[in-house]
Amino acid sequence: MTQLGEIQQAILNGESAAVGSLPVPESYRGVTVHADEVDMFEGLESRDKDPRKSLHVDDVPVPELGPGEALVAVMASAINYNTVWTSIFEPIPTFKFLKKYGKLSPLAKRHDLPYHVVGSDLSGVVLRTGVGVHNWKPGDEVVAHCLNVELEGPDGHNDTMLDTEQRIWGFETNFGGLAEIALVKANQLMPKPDHLTWEEAASPGLVNSTAYRQLVSRNGADMKQGDVVLIWGASGGLGSYATQYALNGGAIPVCVVSSPEKAAICRKLGAELIIDRSAEGYKFWKNDAEQDPKEWQRFGAKIRELTGGEDPDIVFEHPGRETFGASVYAARKGGTIVTCASTSGYMHQYDNRYLWMNLKRIIGSHFANYRESWEANRLIAKGLIHPTLSKTYSLEETGQAALDVHRNAHQGKVGVLALAPQEGLGVRDEEKRAKHIEGINAFRGA
């Protein structure tokens, strides 16, 4: 049996604590993009770029473990849109991020390689910890959030997301979670929720924390009870958590989806006010250069029809270019548009009269700090927020999983198994799981 096989077997046998006495292998399999292929999609439209061609599963060396870091045996991971961006080399190849990071210090130079191990989610078991780590030890079952931060400057010590050397692990750094072993900073680690399987526990990390900061945190929209919250893509990887937070927080979600199937998922979560924008035929752009304000007005009228005449207090924005003009228009007077991601394009256009004359606010929100991520994970562990995993692929099928997300052919989150040989493993509290099984499985088979 290989060294990695021994680690895997110990974890599968429920003997995670034993991994600290097992040798760390010299190499592992990871999902990579290659620096010499960054031009492979040149001339193609974004929608025609195929992650299956650019994402590889390679044997790569285990990186050197530095102070304040941890090596984690990865049982499962998940696909986020940043993996799609990485795989199609947009908006820029991620090797530019790695090269910039590599100039920071001799230790950071490890990340500047001709291959990039991608992925910003994981669940697994701590293998080793570096000098100065005292909250975690080998054998701990963990999940990881994706904030990589240096914290040597003053800016990050109020909100770590403002640190001048803040990066997203597995996107702007190397050695990500779509692999059998990952390298993280110890302050990325959080306890694995004990009622979830490995693949379920891996799936919330990035999107759950992002939605928490964007909607709940005082750093975001600071949602309160009774707020009307317009949620774009409400059954998707990010929107499905926003929908849950709105419902749990006593707000009134208005869920925007693109099919009857996605509307059904929102109803399963408990939402009642739903707009199927495909069925309603909204076309916010007349052409590539000009938007249609009459469509904004029709959209706003539909929202008021559902809410009894109320406009949204908060608009949960992440599609970007396609929807942003409508979002600014639709928010109530004094309302808030909180935005991240821009999956349909970064160059937003809106009519500023609706913003300035109606005293609306646009808030930029990007991932979450450690405290926000910890709180979001705590809610998962308590069964108050549930993972939205719909489908799981093997490590070798990561390209297909990323293609699903790229083409919006998925619901919720798409998981990837790493060292876990099959789904359904890793549950430590069956009684708690039984209490929440309906919520846990809400997206399964969708």
Stockholm file with secondary structure:
# STOCKHOLM 1.0

chainA/1-446         MTQLGEIQQAILNGESAAVGSLPVPESYRGVTVHADEVDMFEGLESRDKDPRKSLHVDDVPVPELGPGEALVAVMASAINYNTVWTSIFEPIPTFKFLKKYGKLSPLAKRHDLPYHVVGSDLSGVVLRTGVGVHNWKPGDEVVAHCLNVELEGPDGHNDTMLDTEQRIWGFETNFGGLAEIALVKANQLMPKPDHLTWEEAASPGLVNSTAYRQLVSRNGADMKQGDVVLIWGASGGLGSYATQYALNGGAIPVCVVSSPEKAAICRKLGAELIIDRSAEGYKFWKNDAEQDPKEWQRFGAKIRELTGGEDPDIVFEHPGRETFGASVYAARKGGTIVTCASTSGYMHQYDNRYLWMNLKRIIGSHFANYRESWEANRLIAKGLIHPTLSKTYSLEETGQAALDVHRNAHQGKVGVLALAPQEGLGVRDEEKRAKHIEGINAFRGA
#=GR chainA/1-446 SS CCHHHHHHHHHHTTCGGGGGGSCCCSEEEEEEEEGGGTTTTTTCCGGGCCHHHHCEEEEEECCCCCTTEEEEEEEEEECCHHHHHHHHTCSSCTHHHHHHHHTSCTTGGGGCCSEEECCSCEEEEEEEECTTCCSCCTTCEEEECCEEECCCSSGGGTCGGGCTTEEETTTTSSSCSSBSEEEEEGGGEEECCTTSCHHHHHSSHHHHHHHIIIIISTTTTCCCTTCEEEEETTTSTTHHHHHHHHHHTTCEEEEEESSHHHHHHHHHHTCCEEEEHHHHTCCCBSSSSCBCHHHHHHHHHHHHHHHTSCCCSEEEECSCTTTHHHHHHHSCTTCEEEECCCTTCSCCCCCHHHHHTTTCEEEECCSCCHHHHHHHHHHHHTTSSCCCEEEEEEGGGHHHHHHHHHTTCCSSEEEEESSCCSTTCCCCCHHHHHHHHHHHTTTTTC
#=GC SS_cons         CCHHHHHHHHHHTTCGGGGGGSCCCSEEEEEEEEGGGTTTTTTCCGGGCCHHHHCEEEEEECCCCCTTEEEEEEEEEECCHHHHHHHHTCSSCTHHHHHHHHTSCTTGGGGCCSEEECCSCEEEEEEEECTTCCSCCTTCEEEECCEEECCCSSGGGTCGGGCTTEEETTTTSSSCSSBSEEEEEGGGEEECCTTSCHHHHHSSHHHHHHHIIIIISTTTTCCCTTCEEEEETTTSTTHHHHHHHHHHTTCEEEEEESSHHHHHHHHHHTCCEEEEHHHHTCCCBSSSSCBCHHHHHHHHHHHHHHHTSCCCSEEEECSCTTTHHHHHHHSCTTCEEEECCCTTCSCCCCCHHHHHTTTCEEEECCSCCHHHHHHHHHHHHTTSSCCCEEEEEEGGGHHHHHHHHHTTCCSSEEEEESSCCSTTCCCCCHHHHHHHHHHHTTTTTC
//
